[in-house]
């Protein structure tokens, strides 16, 4: 039995086929049997999420075995064109690749991706800015998430406040984007600077980069939450995925 991709267009097409007599009601029920979720025993896959928010459930790698990640990823891929697993290991990727072709391991972001739908759903570009090269893994997680969700992403890396002229050299490109994600560790000053230069939403991502008093990102988090730039909002420490996801939703408005 062919698995029905779970989106509004495919379900509408199935209902039209039932109405025209090309598909029997029993066949339609069989295709829809996993709506709204599918129980694998160790995981309950929320296939309905694609209909609700426009992005299928995302696999969080830590705590799962390679076999579990592979099983979840394959089942999600039968319902959705694009699938993402975050914080994934290479061993988990190899297990997925044994079951499914077309997947890619994004080493810097530690993400497994399947991209079969390349259409851009965002109304503009999303900028992903990092303070330092050490912040790139978090920044790449945000960028890959936004790309898998159908956005054009402008990357601007290593432009922290210790050399502010580097940021100013990219000011025009950043200002053309509809949403800006800023990843920074240490004292976490960069999102406030970016927020003061542009008039679009800025999503600040504190990273765990820094020496002792950085407290593994807590100092950056508190600094960003106290930003005097009113267009800055903050996600959790090292949560590039959350920033990319929210930026994608904003970019579709």
Secondary structure in CASP SS format (residue, H / E / C, confidence):
PFRMAT SS
TARGET T0000
AUTHOR 0000-0000-0000
METHOD secondary structure of the structure
MODEL  1
X C 1.00
X C 1.00
X C 1.00
X C 1.00
X C 1.00
X C 1.00
X C 1.00
X H 1.00
X H 1.00
X H 1.00
X H 1.00
X H 1.00
X H 1.00
X H 1.00
X H 1.00
X H 1.00
X H 1.00
X H 1.00
X H 1.00
X H 1.00
X C 1.00
X C 1.00
X C 1.00
X C 1.00
X H 1.00
X H 1.00
X H 1.00
X H 1.00
X H 1.00
X H 1.00
X H 1.00
X C 1.00
X C 1.00
X C 1.00
X C 1.00
X C 1.00
X C 1.00
X E 1.00
X E 1.00
X C 1.00
X C 1.00
X C 1.00
X C 1.00
X E 1.00
X E 1.00
X C 1.00
X C 1.00
X C 1.00
X H 1.00
X H 1.00
X H 1.00
X H 1.00
X H 1.00
X C 1.00
X C 1.00
X C 1.00
X C 1.00
X C 1.00
X E 1.00
X E 1.00
X C 1.00
X C 1.00
X C 1.00
X C 1.00
X C 1.00
X H 1.00
X H 1.00
X H 1.00
X H 1.00
X H 1.00
X H 1.00
X H 1.00
X H 1.00
X H 1.00
X H 1.00
X H 1.00
X H 1.00
X C 1.00
X C 1.00
X C 1.00
X C 1.00
X E 1.00
X E 1.00
X E 1.00
X E 1.00
X E 1.00
X C 1.00
X C 1.00
X C 1.00
X H 1.00
X H 1.00
X H 1.00
X H 1.00
X H 1.00
X H 1.00
X H 1.00
X H 1.00
X H 1.00
X H 1.00
X C 1.00
X C 1.00
X C 1.00
X E 1.00
X E 1.00
X E 1.00
X E 1.00
X C 1.00
X C 1.00
X C 1.00
X C 1.00
X E 1.00
X E 1.00
X E 1.00
X E 1.00
X E 1.00
X C 1.00
X C 1.00
X C 1.00
X C 1.00
X C 1.00
X C 1.00
X C 1.00
X C 1.00
X C 1.00
X E 1.00
X E 1.00
X E 1.00
X E 1.00
X E 1.00
X E 1.00
X C 1.00
X C 1.00
X H 1.00
X H 1.00
X H 1.00
X H 1.00
X H 1.00
X H 1.00
X H 1.00
X H 1.00
X H 1.00
X H 1.00
X H 1.00
X H 1.00
X H 1.00
X H 1.00
X H 1.00
X H 1.00
X C 1.00
X C 1.00
X C 1.00
X E 1.00
X E 1.00
X E 1.00
X E 1.00
X E 1.00
X C 1.00
X C 1.00
X C 1.00
X C 1.00
X H 1.00
X H 1.00
X H 1.00
X H 1.00
X H 1.00
X H 1.00
X H 1.00
X H 1.00
X C 1.00
X C 1.00
X H 1.00
X H 1.00
X H 1.00
X H 1.00
X H 1.00
X C 1.00
X C 1.00
X C 1.00
X E 1.00
X E 1.00
X E 1.00
X E 1.00
X E 1.00
X E 1.00
X C 1.00
X C 1.00
X C 1.00
X C 1.00
X C 1.00
X H 1.00
X H 1.00
X H 1.00
X H 1.00
X H 1.00
X H 1.00
X H 1.00
X H 1.00
X C 1.00
X C 1.00
X C 1.00
X E 1.00
X E 1.00
X E 1.00
X E 1.00
X E 1.00
X E 1.00
X C 1.00
X C 1.00
X C 1.00
X C 1.00
X C 1.00
X H 1.00
X H 1.00
X H 1.00
X H 1.00
X H 1.00
X H 1.00
X H 1.00
X H 1.00
X H 1.00
X H 1.00
X H 1.00
X H 1.00
X H 1.00
X H 1.00
X C 1.00
X C 1.00
X C 1.00
X C 1.00
X C 1.00
X C 1.00
X E 1.00
X E 1.00
X E 1.00
X E 1.00
X C 1.00
X C 1.00
X C 1.00
X C 1.00
X H 1.00
X H 1.00
X H 1.00
X H 1.00
X H 1.00
X H 1.00
X H 1.00
X H 1.00
X H 1.00
X H 1.00
X H 1.00
X H 1.00
X H 1.00
X C 1.00
END
